[in-house]
């Protein structure tokens, strides 16, 4: 999957969870700065597990705390799985 498609999916998911327009998100801003609490971060990880079919540590969104970082990590995971398929 292409990084742009993953980034779009991450932005759309996060915007929906925060009930804001996707254009209002700053891809470099940390989730903490956006006001996400621990419940939303765990929910974010679960959303990405369902959407991308990968298994993620519940701490995933803490370790990769911005749209850019999560997108890059998911891109690496998805491309790694394709390489081994």
VENJOPE-V930876 format. One line per field, one symbol per residue. ss: DSSP state (H for helix, E for strand, L for the rest). Layout:
BEGIN
ss=???
END
This chain:
BEGIN
ss=LLHHHHHHHHHHHHHHHHLLLHHHLLLLLLHHHHLLLHHHHHHHHHHHHHHHLLLLLLLHHHHLLLHHHHHHHHHHHHHHHHHHL
END
